[in-house]
Amino acid sequence: MFALVAAVFFLLALIFALAGLSVGGVLTVTTLGLAGLLCVALHLMGVGAGWSVLKK
């Protein structure tokens, strides 16, 4: 799941870099790239790999 989110962040960062966009002072290419790297790190740690629906 986190790998997919990271891919979306990296795609948005690429689009922002190619178009020269920046949304306010917070959402920039750098912040999207760092968010993507954080998601990749969480994915490699195994966070979210064991999620399942609780059965009663």
Secondary structure, DSSP 8 states (H G I E B T S, - for coil): -HHHHHHHHHHHHHHHHHHT--BTTTB-HHHHHHHHHHHHHHHHHTTTTT------
